[in-house]
Amino acid sequence: MLWIAFFCPPHVHGEREGVAVGFMAGLISCPLTLFVMTFAISRGVPEAGIMSRSS
């Protein structure tokens, strides 16, 4: 993988495609984040859930 990353020409995508992929990836939440936030909210401390996932 390192060889390909350093020595192969980059694969070019259109600008609109990159924006669409970034937007869609942002819509899908990480399962661990959902678990931590659900647990923190159920315990009555949502700020703890937010702080644990910010790092």
TAJONOR-V609905 format. One record per backbone hydrogen bond with DSSP energy under -1.0 kcal/mol. CO is the residue of the C=O (numbers start at 1). NH is the residue of the N-H. Records with the same first field share a line. If there is no record, write none. Layout:
CO=NH  NH
This chain:
1=5
2=6
3=7
4=8
14=18
15=19
16=20
17=21
18=22
19=23
20=24
21=25
22=26
30=34
31=35
32=36
33=37
34=38
35=39
36=40
37=41
38=42
39=43
40=45
41=44
45=48  49
46=50
47=51
48=52
49=53
